[in-house]
């Protein structure tokens, strides 16, 4: 197993040389988490935050369509989902999630030459792109495995030296967040690299009306107001599920 870990690490170094993107370098190196002689099997989510080129959304989507079969073919990736920002004037315009069962699966997937070539070509088809590697936390217990059409994401930075206090606060309000019936699923993640954003929280809804009703609840508004005090910074975006991938 140790030899396999070393081999995959060397493969990632080779992939970094191919991509030449600092953000991609960080994310790719994050997919390895050695613990002694084994690699911990922790679910990994690779998140891409993308801005379409100016007046070039259709061309970008055509490029995605031409590469979607290649991206979703490898067995290591369990799911790919893509979303458009409901407000296309806001950055990021697009959210893409790649889900893996382990770091080994993520590393194996990213080390495939055909996948590396597509990632290397991404900057040629987008105005900007950011890549983050997230590890799922267990802060919330409301999860339904379905493709709900509306997803709100909160990108959060922990306050300096205040991560533990923030998580204690989250634990105290988790029931208020998860109880409303409009919310169908929620999940929280830590940025494995420790980069900004430190934390990702995803809220899923069956409809736009449910999302708006949830945001209008007094207890939810009060929690959002307190976020300004409890975090080092945060932003909220709402996305609509697209159909670019079969296994969304």
N, C-alpha and C positions, 0 to 999 in steps of 0.2 A: 504493500500500500504506500510505503514511503517513496519507493521508486516511482510509482504511478503519480504521486503528488508532484514530485520533482519534474517528471516528464511533462505533466500538464502545465506546470508553472512556466517551463521553457517554451511550451507551445503558446502560452499567453504572451510571453515576451515577443515572440515572432509576430503574433497578431497585432500587438502594439506598434511594431515597426511598420506594419501594413497600413494601419489606420492613421497614425500620425496626429491624432486628436487628443488633446490633454484630458478632456472630460471623459472620452472613451477609454483612455489609458487607465484613469482612476477606477472607472466602473469595472473594467475587465479584470484588473488586479484584485478588486473586491470579491470576485466570485470564488476565490480560494480562501479557505479558512482552516489551516492545518491545526490539529489539536494532538500533539504528540505524533504517533505513527498512523493516525486515522484522520479522515476528513469528516467533520460533523455533517450529517444529513439534515440540513435545515432548508425549508422551502425558501426560494429566492424569487423575487420579482424584479425584473429589469424594466425601468420606466423611462420612456423617451418623451420629452416635452419639446414639441416641434413648432416652428413658425413657418407657414407656407411662404414661398417667394412672392413678392409683390406681383399681383395679377397673374400668378402662376399656380393657383391651387389645382386647376384641372390637369395641368401637365404633371404636377406632383402625384396626383391620384392615379394618373395613367401609368406612371413609373412604379407606383406601389402595386397596381394590378398586375404588372408584368413580372413582379418579383414575389408576390404573395405565395404562389405555389412552392417556391424554393424556401421561403422563410418558414412555412408551416409544415414542410415535409419531414424534417428530422424528428425522431421519436423522443428526443430529450425535452423538447418544449411541449408542455402540457396544454397550454392555452395562449392564444394571442388575441388581444382585444384592442380595437381602435375607436377613438372618440373625437368628435369635433367640439371645440369650445362653443357653447351656446351663443356667446358674444364673440363673433369672429374679428372684432376690432381689438380684442384683448389677447395678450401673449401669456401663455402659449396657445396657439390656434388649435393644436392637435395633441392628443394624449395616446400613446401606444404602450401596452403592457405585455411583457413576455413573462410567463410563469414557468418555473422549474421546481422539481421536487428536491433538488440538492445543488450544492456548489459544483460538484463533479458534472452534473448534467448541464449546468449553465456553461461551464468551461468547455465541455466537449462540444456543445452547440456553437459557441462563439468561435471555437477553433476550426470549425469546418471551413474550408477554403471558399465555398460558395457563399456562406454567411458573412465571412470576413470581407469579401468583395462588395457585397451590398452595403455593409456598414461603412466601408471606405468611400463608397459613392454617395452616401447620404448628404454630405455637405454640398454636393453639386446640384442637389434638387430641392434644398430648403434654404430659407433665409437664415435660420439659426436652429440649433438642436442641442439639447442637454440630455445626458444619460446619467441615471442614478440607479444604484443597487440597493434594494430595500429588503429587510428581514421582518417578517410578520411578528407582531407582538400579541399578547393575550389580554388586552385591556377591556375588550368588549366581547359579549357572548351572543350577539344577534347576527347570525350569518345564514343566508339562504343561498344555495348554489344555483343561481339562475342568471340569465343575461338580462338584467333590468336595464331599460333604455336610458335612464337618467342617472348620472353619477356626479356627485359633488365631491371635490377634493379640497382638503385643507393642507397647505404646505406650511410647516411650523418650524421655527428655530427655538430651541430651548434657551432660556435666559442664562447668561454666564454663571456657571456653578449652580444652576437651579433646576437641573433635570429631575432630580429626586423629588423636589417640592412640587414640580409641575405634575409628575406622575401620581403623586399622592392626591393632588387636587382632582385629577382626572378620575381616579378611583372613587372619590367622594361624589362625583356628579354623573357617573356612568349610567345609573338607572334613569336619570332625567333625560339623558341623550338617547337611550335605546328604547324606552317605553312607548313613545308615540307610535300609533299604528301606521302612520304614513311612511315611516322608515322601514325598509324591508331588509337591509343588510348594512353592516358597518364593519370596517376592519382598520387596524392601525399598524404602522410600520416604522421601524427605525432605519435611518440611512446607515448602512453597514460601514461605509467609509468615515462616517462622522462629519461629512461635509454638509453644507447648507443646500437644501432644507434638511434639518435634522430628523424631521418626522413627517410622515404622510398619513392622513386619515381620509378614508373613502366612505361616502354615504351613498346608498343606492335606493332608487325609487322606481315605482311602476309608471309614474306619469309626472309631467311637469306640474300639474295641479297639486299632486302630493308633495313635491319638493317645495313649492311655494307655501303650501299650508304648514309644512314643518318649519320652514324658516320664520314664519309669522308667529309661531308659538311664543308666548311671553318667556317661558323658561329657557328656550333656545336663544332668544334675543339677549337675555340676561347673561347666558354663558358666553355668547360672542362678545358682548361688551367687556366681560372680565378677561377675555383672551388678551386684550391689549396690556393688561397688567401682569398676567401670568406667564406670558411668553416673551421671547426676545424679538418677535416679529412674526406675522402670519399673513397669509393671503388665501382667499377662497375663490374657486372657479367651478363652474357648472358645465358638464360635458354631456353630449348626446351620442349614444352608441351608433357606430357606423357598421357597414357590412363588408369591410375589406377582406376579412379572413373567414374561412369556413368554420374554424374552431373557436370563434368568439363566444 
